[in-house]
Amino acid sequence: MKHYPKTPTFLIRSLGQITAALTVSFVAISLGAAFGIMSGRGALSGILSAGVIALVASSLGGTKVQSSGPTAPMTAVTIVLLASISDGLLDSHPEVNPTKFVNGVFLITGIILIAAATLRLGKFIRLVPSVVVSGFMNGIAILIWLNEFKSLLGIGGKAAYEGGWYINGSIALATFAIASLPFLAKLLRFRINMFLPASLVAIILITAVSVILDLNVERVILGDSLKSIPELQNIFTSNLPTEWSIPLLLIALPFAFQFALLAYLDSLLTSLVIDKKIKEVHGVAHKTKVNKELTAQGIANASISFFGGIPGAQATIRSVLIINEGGTTRIAGIMVGIFVLVEMVVFQDLVSYIPLAVFSGVLAKVGCDVFDWLPIKNFYQTLRKYFLHKQQIGTSSAGIIFITGTTLVTVFVNLSVAVIVFTILFYIGWKWFHIRV
């Protein structure tokens, strides 16, 4: 007697991967466009990079469930690189095409990451203490909240969303509330079954309401899109890095190493976070194959150099979101990349209805998910025991100092400095001062 697979269960699980990917793709396409514009390379470059990096990294990476793409740190260094060229970095080489030079830097970045994987350097990320990872997570969460708060109010050098802060704030708050429904239901000991991920429901519902009410708010603008194969061929031929020489390599290498270090830290620190989240959300132990992940990130960053894209890494925000929305397999991350590319070409008219404030609500919820609340809770309980019962505060409470320090430096300086400095301080405290956290 033949035994057939339980098709309904298989279909439901497959549909779960697709709906999770669809939710993340909306965030990915919006961030890709934003980072592309910020970098100076344009929205199309950012969106193409969001799709290609997600597709390549999820297909080949060492983290089972993830979403990679352009990130804020990588974009910031891209801005510095382009500014340096404007300030005369290539004045001694007037024959060099600046666009192709930048693409060459990204290609070298990819090669460096692949070389690091070949030399098995990924293992060193395991030396980063858990308290530093916790601080990194909290810093990323705070940066998310600050960034979206600035966009809603138009402060800190950011232009406010069109339509007024009160309307956009209401949209963001409503989105956050709907996206938080599963958590609120669990908190209130109430069972709720949602067929679609809560964030996707929020995006669809709030967008529909904004259209029905004809709200005058700022919406997603994809800009240019690819409409034909010849256009794609033209992009490749005009961006292919073909100009190489020893003097150019010497100029490019410092930037390439900086990009590679950021991609190493961003990707592998995120992989530690994701390993932890997979255990928390799905109850399954997972350990990223770090050198395989570095290889994938290297190939992804080399790939974007062929069409004038922007570099990226495994993205904490998108990776946490895809897990929280039900992603459990590599297919979810792959589908994010496919959806981004399809949406850019086919569904840009529909995507353009989504208010930007919707993503502020979604990302605010993601910030809550990224933030590591457990050490804060444990420290509060320790303080409570001290003040109520006069119990001595143990040396483990010193961990809150490392968490807070890493968080603050991540927010006010950058994540690379935060991780390197507090990892060194941790081992100095552990070896010479016998501090235990």
BAKEKE-241015 format. One record per residue (C-alpha): residue in three letters; residue number from 1; x, y, z. Coordinates in steps of 0.05 Angstrom, whole numbers. Example, Ala and Ser with C-alpha at 12.3 -4.5 7.8 and 13.67 -1.06 7.14 Angstrom:
<pts>
PT type seq      X      Y      Z
PT  ALA   1    246    -90    156
PT  SER   2    273    -21    143
</pts>
This chain:
<pts>
PT type seq      X      Y      Z
PT  MET   1      0      0      0
PT  LYS   2     28     67    -21
PT  HIS   3     35    123     30
PT  TYR   4     26    192      2
PT  PRO   5     52    256     35
PT  LYS   6      3    297     75
PT  THR   7     -8    348     20
PT  PRO   8    -49    398     61
PT  THR   9      5    403    114
PT  PHE  10     60    410     61
PT  LEU  11     20    463     24
PT  ILE  12      7    502     88
PT  ARG  13     80    501    107
PT  SER  14    101    523     36
PT  LEU  15     49    578     37
PT  GLY  16     77    601    104
PT  GLN  17    146    610     72
PT  ILE  18    116    649     15
PT  THR  19     73    696     58
PT  ALA  20    133    709    104
PT  ALA  21    176    725     44
PT  LEU  22    122    770     15
PT  THR  23    119    810     79
PT  VAL  24    195    819     82
PT  SER  25    199    836      8
PT  PHE  26    158    899     18
PT  VAL  27    206    922     73
PT  ALA  28    266    900     30
PT  ILE  29    243    938    -32
PT  SER  30    230   1001      9
PT  LEU  31    297    998     45
PT  GLY  32    333    981    -20
PT  ALA  33    304   1043    -54
PT  ALA  34    320   1086      7
PT  PHE  35    392   1061     13
PT  GLY  36    402   1068    -62
PT  ILE  37    381   1141    -60
PT  MET  38    422   1154      3
PT  SER  39    484   1124    -28
PT  GLY  40    479   1167    -90
PT  ARG  41    472   1108   -137
PT  GLY  42    396   1114   -146
PT  ALA  43    333   1076   -125
PT  LEU  44    338   1025   -182
PT  SER  45    408   1005   -160
PT  GLY  46    385    996    -88
PT  ILE  47    324    954   -107
PT  LEU  48    363    910   -155
PT  SER  49    415    900   -100
PT  ALA  50    360    883    -49
PT  GLY  51    334    828    -95
PT  VAL  52    401    800   -119
PT  ILE  53    436    799    -51
PT  ALA  54    375    766    -18
PT  LEU  55    370    714    -73
PT  VAL  56    445    696    -74
PT  ALA  57    458    698      1
PT  SER  58    396    657     19
PT  SER  59    411    605    -35
PT  LEU  60    484    595    -16
PT  GLY  61    490    620     56
PT  GLY  62    505    583    120
PT  THR  63    446    610    158
PT  LYS  64    383    568    147
PT  VAL  65    332    625    150
PT  GLN  66    355    695    134
PT  SER  67    346    756     90
PT  SER  68    406    795     65
PT  GLY  69    409    861     28
PT  PRO  70    436    932     30
PT  THR  71    448    956    102
PT  ALA  72    458   1024    134
PT  PRO  73    532   1013    153
PT  MET  74    550    990     82
PT  THR  75    511   1048     52
PT  ALA  76    547   1097     98
PT  VAL  77    615   1074     73
PT  THR  78    589   1077      1
PT  ILE  79    572   1150     13
PT  VAL  80    643   1162     39
PT  LEU  81    673   1128    -22
PT  LEU  82    631   1169    -71
PT  ALA  83    647   1233    -32
PT  SER  84    722   1216    -35
PT  ILE  85    717   1209   -111
PT  SER  86    682   1277   -115
PT  ASP  87    738   1307    -72
PT  GLY  88    792   1283   -121
PT  LEU  89    808   1211   -103
PT  LEU  90    817   1194   -177
PT  ASP  91    846   1260   -201
PT  SER  92    912   1225   -215
PT  HIS  93    875   1176   -261
PT  PRO  94    830   1220   -305
PT  GLU  95    821   1163   -355
PT  VAL  96    785   1120   -303
PT  ASN  97    709   1116   -303
PT  PRO  98    688   1132   -231
PT  THR  99    626   1087   -235
PT  LYS 100    667   1028   -258
PT  PHE 101    719   1042   -204
PT  VAL 102    666   1039   -150
PT  ASN 103    641    974   -179
PT  GLY 104    712    948   -178
PT  VAL 105    716    964   -103
PT  PHE 106    653    922    -92
PT  LEU 107    682    865   -133
PT  ILE 108    746    865    -92
PT  THR 109    703    867    -28
PT  GLY 110    670    802    -51
PT  ILE 111    737    770    -66
PT  ILE 112    763    789      4
PT  LEU 113    702    758     37
PT  ILE 114    711    694     -3
PT  ALA 115    785    693     15
PT  ALA 116    767    701     89
PT  ALA 117    720    641     83
PT  THR 118    774    600     49
PT  LEU 119    822    616    106
PT  ARG 120    767    595    156
PT  LEU 121    766    663    190
PT  GLY 122    692    659    205
PT  LYS 123    705    621    269
PT  PHE 124    731    684    303
PT  ILE 125    660    712    308
PT  ARG 126    647    660    362
PT  LEU 127    696    698    406
PT  VAL 128    646    755    412
PT  PRO 129    615    748    482
PT  SER 130    540    740    489
PT  VAL 131    535    806    528
PT  VAL 132    566    842    468
PT  VAL 133    518    808    420
PT  SER 134    461    829    466
PT  GLY 135    486    901    466
PT  PHE 136    492    899    390
PT  MET 137    420    875    385
PT  ASN 138    396    931    431
PT  GLY 139    435    983    392
PT  ILE 140    404    961    326
PT  ALA 141    335    964    358
PT  ILE 142    346   1034    384
PT  LEU 143    373   1057    317
PT  ILE 144    310   1030    284
PT  TRP 145    265   1067    332
PT  LEU 146    304   1132    327
PT  ASN 147    307   1130    251
PT  GLU 148    232   1119    244
PT  PHE 149    216   1171    297
PT  LYS 150    258   1222    258
PT  SER 151    223   1205    193
PT  LEU 152    154   1213    224
PT  LEU 153    170   1280    257
PT  GLY 154    221   1307    207
PT  ILE 155    276   1318    258
PT  GLY 156    350   1302    262
PT  GLY 157    363   1324    191
PT  LYS 158    310   1279    160
PT  ALA 159    252   1305    119
PT  ALA 160    184   1287    149
PT  TYR 161    137   1243    109
PT  GLU 162     87   1283     68
PT  GLY 163     18   1290     98
PT  GLY 164     32   1313    168
PT  TRP 165     62   1278    229
PT  TYR 166     -6   1265    261
PT  ILE 167    -34   1225    201
PT  ASN 168     32   1188    189
PT  GLY 169     39   1176    263
PT  SER 170    -31   1147    266
PT  ILE 171    -16   1102    207
PT  ALA 172     49   1078    240
PT  LEU 173     14   1066    307
PT  ALA 174    -43   1027    275
PT  THR 175      6    985    235
PT  PHE 176     46    971    299
PT  ALA 177    -17    951    336
PT  ILE 178    -40    902    282
PT  ALA 179     30    874    273
PT  SER 180     33    863    349
PT  LEU 181    -34    825    353
PT  PRO 182     -4    755    363
PT  PHE 183     41    781    419
PT  LEU 184    -16    819    452
PT  ALA 185    -61    758    447
PT  LYS 186     -8    715    481
PT  LEU 187      2    768    535
PT  LEU 188    -72    769    549
PT  ARG 189    -75    692    548
PT  PHE 190   -121    695    487
PT  ARG 191   -114    648    428
PT  ILE 192   -113    680    359
PT  ASN 193   -103    644    293
PT  MET 194    -80    688    235
PT  PHE 195    -76    656    166
PT  LEU 196    -29    710    142
PT  PRO 197     30    740    179
PT  ALA 198      8    798    224
PT  SER 199     56    847    190
PT  LEU 200     30    830    121
PT  VAL 201    -42    837    146
PT  ALA 202    -22    906    174
PT  ILE 203     10    928    108
PT  ILE 204    -50    906     66
PT  LEU 205   -104    931    113
PT  ILE 206    -74   1000    128
PT  THR 207    -57   1010     55
PT  ALA 208   -129    994     35
PT  VAL 209   -156   1042     87
PT  SER 210   -109   1098     65
PT  VAL 211   -132   1089     -7
PT  ILE 212   -207   1086     11
PT  LEU 213   -201   1148     53
PT  ASP 214   -157   1180     -1
PT  LEU 215   -106   1202     51
PT  ASN 216    -55   1252     25
PT  VAL 217      8   1216     50
PT  GLU 218     76   1199     22
PT  ARG 219     77   1130    -11
PT  VAL 220    130   1083    -38
PT  ILE 221    164   1108   -101
PT  LEU 222    202   1055   -139
PT  GLY 223    228   1102   -193
PT  ASP 224    256   1069   -255
PT  SER 225    246    996   -270
PT  LEU 226    271    946   -321
PT  LYS 227    223    938   -379
PT  SER 228    264    899   -430
PT  ILE 229    323    852   -438
PT  PRO 230    363    903   -478
PT  GLU 231    357    952   -419
PT  LEU 232    386    898   -373
PT  GLN 233    443    885   -422
PT  ASN 234    458    959   -425
PT  ILE 235    462    963   -349
PT  PHE 236    513    906   -348
PT  THR 237    557    933   -404
PT  SER 238    558   1003   -375
PT  ASN 239    577    980   -305
PT  LEU 240    624    922   -315
PT  PRO 241    690    939   -279
PT  THR 242    742    931   -334
PT  GLU 243    796    981   -314
PT  TRP 244    851    951   -271
PT  SER 245    921    971   -252
PT  ILE 246    967    967   -191
PT  PRO 247    958   1041   -173
PT  LEU 248    882   1034   -177
PT  LEU 249    884    971   -133
PT  LEU 250    924   1009    -80
PT  ILE 251    870   1063    -80
PT  ALA 252    812   1013    -78
PT  LEU 253    839    964    -26
PT  PRO 254    829   1007     37
PT  PHE 255    756   1017     19
PT  ALA 256    747    944      0
PT  PHE 257    776    921     67
PT  GLN 258    730    968    104
PT  PHE 259    669    941     66
PT  ALA 260    693    870     78
PT  LEU 261    702    881    153
PT  LEU 262    632    912    159
PT  ALA 263    601    855    119
PT  TYR 264    638    804    163
PT  LEU 265    615    835    228
PT  ASP 266    544    853    204
PT  SER 267    531    784    173
PT  LEU 268    562    739    226
PT  LEU 269    536    779    286
PT  THR 270    467    776    254
PT  SER 271    476    701    245
PT  LEU 272    488    694    320
PT  VAL 273    424    734    333
PT  ILE 274    385    690    283
PT  ASP 275    412    625    313
PT  LYS 276    385    650    380
PT  LYS 277    318    672    350
PT  ILE 278    307    605    314
PT  LYS 279    316    571    382
PT  GLU 280    268    620    416
PT  VAL 281    214    621    362
PT  HIS 282    216    550    335
PT  GLY 283    249    511    391
PT  VAL 284    302    483    344
PT  ALA 285    377    488    355
PT  HIS 286    413    519    296
PT  LYS 287    486    538    285
PT  THR 288    505    580    225
PT  LYS 289    561    552    181
PT  VAL 290    600    617    185
PT  ASN 291    650    606    129
PT  LYS 292    595    584     82
PT  GLU 293    558    648    100
PT  LEU 294    620    690     86
PT  THR 295    627    657     18
PT  ALA 296    554    672      1
PT  GLN 297    562    745     23
PT  GLY 298    625    750    -19
PT  ILE 299    590    723    -81
PT  ALA 300    530    769    -69
PT  ASN 301    573    832    -62
PT  ALA 302    614    813   -123
PT  SER 303    549    803   -162
PT  ILE 304    522    873   -150
PT  SER 305    586    903   -180
PT  PHE 306    564    880   -249
PT  PHE 307    502    925   -251
PT  GLY 308    522    985   -209
PT  GLY 309    489    963   -145
PT  ILE 310    504    977    -72
PT  PRO 311    537    929    -23
PT  GLY 312    502    892     33
PT  ALA 313    504    838     86
PT  GLN 314    458    793    125
PT  ALA 315    407    844    152
PT  THR 316    385    839    225
PT  ILE 317    319    874    214
PT  ARG 318    296    832    155
PT  SER 319    324    766    182
PT  VAL 320    288    774    249
PT  LEU 321    224    795    213
PT  ILE 322    224    734    167
PT  ILE 323    231    687    227
PT  ASN 324    176    722    266
PT  GLU 325    130    718    205
PT  GLY 326    138    642    201
PT  GLY 327    199    632    157
PT  THR 328    231    565    173
PT  THR 329    269    544    111
PT  ARG 330    319    572     60
PT  ILE 331    261    579     11
PT  ALA 332    233    639     50
PT  GLY 333    297    680     41
PT  ILE 334    304    660    -32
PT  MET 335    232    681    -45
PT  VAL 336    246    750    -15
PT  GLY 337    297    762    -70
PT  ILE 338    249    736   -124
PT  PHE 339    191    777    -98
PT  VAL 340    233    841    -96
PT  LEU 341    253    832   -169
PT  VAL 342    182    813   -191
PT  GLU 343    150    871   -153
PT  MET 344    200    919   -184
PT  VAL 345    180    897   -254
PT  VAL 346    107    875   -249
PT  PHE 347     73    903   -187
PT  GLN 348    104    972   -180
PT  ASP 349     35   1005   -190
PT  LEU 350      6    966   -132
PT  VAL 351     68    975    -87
PT  SER 352     65   1050    -99
PT  TYR 353     -1   1053    -60
PT  ILE 354     34   1033      6
PT  PRO 355     45   1093     53
PT  LEU 356    117   1099     77
PT  ALA 357     91   1107    149
PT  VAL 358     67   1034    146
PT  PHE 359    139   1012    145
PT  SER 360    153   1055    206
PT  GLY 361    101   1015    243
PT  VAL 362    128    948    218
PT  LEU 363    200    967    234
PT  ALA 364    180    992    304
PT  LYS 365    152    923    317
PT  VAL 366    216    892    289
PT  GLY 367    256    936    337
PT  CYS 368    217    906    395
PT  ASP 369    233    836    369
PT  VAL 370    307    851    360
PT  PHE 371    317    882    429
PT  ASP 372    343    832    479
PT  TRP 373    296    842    538
PT  LEU 374    318    782    581
PT  PRO 375    382    814    611
PT  ILE 376    342    876    628
PT  LYS 377    289    833    662
PT  ASN 378    342    794    700
PT  PHE 379    378    857    722
PT  TYR 380    312    887    747
PT  GLN 381    298    824    788
PT  THR 382    368    827    817
PT  LEU 383    359    899    838
PT  ARG 384    291    883    867
PT  LYS 385    321    827    910
PT  TYR 386    375    874    932
PT  PHE 387    329    930    955
PT  LEU 388    274    885    983
PT  HIS 389    314    829   1013
PT  LYS 390    385    859   1017
PT  GLN 391    412    802    975
PT  GLN 392    482    817    948
PT  ILE 393    487    836    874
PT  GLY 394    529    782    841
PT  THR 395    586    792    792
PT  SER 396    539    769    736
PT  SER 397    506    837    740
PT  ALA 398    570    866    711
PT  GLY 399    543    841    644
PT  ILE 400    494    899    643
PT  ILE 401    553    946    638
PT  PHE 402    579    911    576
PT  ILE 403    509    908    546
PT  THR 404    497    982    559
PT  GLY 405    566   1003    534
PT  THR 406    559    963    470
PT  THR 407    490    991    459
PT  LEU 408    511   1064    468
PT  VAL 409    573   1058    423
PT  THR 410    531   1022    369
PT  VAL 411    481   1079    371
PT  PHE 412    529   1138    375
PT  VAL 413    591   1112    337
PT  ASN 414    581   1048    297
PT  LEU 415    574    973    307
PT  SER 416    645    955    286
PT  VAL 417    677    999    339
PT  ALA 418    626    975    391
PT  VAL 419    638    901    379
PT  ILE 420    714    905    374
PT  VAL 421    724    951    435
PT  PHE 422    677    915    482
PT  THR 423    700    846    461
PT  ILE 424    772    867    479
PT  LEU 425    748    899    545
PT  PHE 426    709    835    561
PT  TYR 427    771    791    555
PT  ILE 428    814    842    593
PT  GLY 429    763    842    650
PT  TRP 430    758    766    648
PT  LYS 431    833    752    649
PT  TRP 432    862    807    692
PT  PHE 433    805    829    736
PT  HIS 434    768    762    740
PT  ILE 435    702    795    721
PT  ARG 436    648    743    707
PT  VAL 437    584    761    670
</pts>
